[in-house]
Amino acid sequence: MIALNSQGKKVYWKYGDKTPTCSRVMAEVMAAASKYSMANHKESPEHGGFMQWFIEHTGRPGFTFGLESLSLEHFEDIYQKVQEMLLLGALM
């Protein structure tokens, strides 16, 4: 599962002890492709988001990509940065 939000150039992947074991490697691959950084455990919200709900209810990896902007004027630039990350997420 991949969700998008506007919290600056980060890949959120961790949900405490419920985080699937393969999530870290998947997040590393997607972060490298986009040149976004991986959110550390203190930056990842513990509850309340779609990613957390998905992990809790399915036990499968979930990610939130914090884009740098949601403005339409920046769409092409942002899409170029995250396109590979989205494709990799779908393939993994």
C-alpha positions as CSV (number, residue, x, y, z in Angstrom):
1,M,0.0,0.0,0.0
2,I,1.3,3.4,-0.9
3,A,-0.3,6.7,0.3
4,L,0.8,10.2,-0.5
5,N,0.8,13.3,1.7
6,S,2.6,16.6,1.8
7,Q,5.1,16.1,4.6
8,G,8.4,16.8,2.9
9,K,10.5,14.3,1.1
10,K,10.3,11.4,3.4
11,V,9.3,7.7,3.1
12,Y,7.3,6.7,6.1
13,W,7.4,2.9,6.6
14,K,7.5,2.1,10.3
15,Y,4.6,1.2,12.6
16,G,6.2,0.2,15.9
17,D,6.4,-3.5,16.5
18,K,3.7,-4.1,13.9
19,T,6.1,-3.2,11.0
20,P,6.4,-6.2,8.6
21,T,10.0,-7.4,8.5
22,C,10.4,-6.7,4.7
23,S,9.3,-3.0,5.1
24,R,12.7,-1.6,5.8
25,V,14.4,-3.0,2.7
26,M,11.5,-2.0,0.5
27,A,11.6,1.6,2.0
28,E,15.3,1.7,1.4
29,V,14.9,0.8,-2.3
30,M,12.1,3.3,-2.9
31,A,13.9,6.1,-1.0
32,A,17.1,5.5,-3.1
33,A,15.0,5.7,-6.3
34,S,13.4,9.0,-5.3
35,K,16.3,10.5,-3.4
36,Y,13.9,11.0,-0.5
37,S,15.1,10.1,3.0
38,M,13.5,7.4,5.2
39,A,11.6,8.7,8.2
40,N,13.1,7.6,11.5
41,H,11.0,6.0,14.2
42,K,10.5,9.3,16.0
43,E,9.1,11.0,12.8
44,S,6.6,8.2,12.0
45,P,3.2,8.7,13.6
46,E,2.1,5.8,15.8
47,H,-1.6,5.9,15.0
48,G,-4.3,7.5,13.0
49,G,-3.1,7.3,9.4
50,F,-4.1,5.1,6.5
51,M,-0.7,3.4,6.5
52,Q,-1.0,2.4,10.1
53,W,-4.6,1.2,9.6
54,F,-3.5,-0.9,6.6
55,I,-0.5,-2.5,8.4
56,E,-2.7,-3.2,11.5
57,H,-5.5,-4.9,9.5
58,T,-3.5,-6.7,6.8
59,G,0.0,-7.3,8.3
60,R,1.4,-6.3,5.0
61,P,3.9,-3.4,4.3
62,G,2.5,0.0,3.9
63,F,4.2,3.3,3.1
64,T,3.4,7.0,3.0
65,F,5.4,9.1,0.7
66,G,5.8,12.7,2.0
67,L,5.9,14.8,-1.2
68,E,7.5,18.1,-1.2
69,S,4.4,20.0,-2.4
70,L,0.9,19.2,-3.6
71,S,0.7,22.2,-5.8
72,L,-0.3,21.6,-9.5
73,E,2.4,23.9,-10.7
74,H,5.0,21.5,-9.2
75,F,3.3,18.3,-10.4
76,E,5.7,17.4,-13.2
77,D,8.8,17.9,-11.1
78,I,7.4,15.9,-8.2
79,Y,6.1,13.1,-10.5
80,Q,9.5,12.7,-12.1
81,K,11.1,12.2,-8.6
82,V,8.5,9.7,-7.4
83,Q,7.6,7.9,-10.6
84,E,10.2,5.2,-10.1
85,M,9.4,4.9,-6.4
86,L,5.7,4.2,-7.2
87,L,6.6,1.6,-9.9
88,L,9.0,-0.2,-7.5
89,G,6.4,-0.2,-4.8
90,A,3.9,-1.8,-7.2
91,L,6.4,-4.4,-8.2
92,M,7.6,-5.4,-4.8
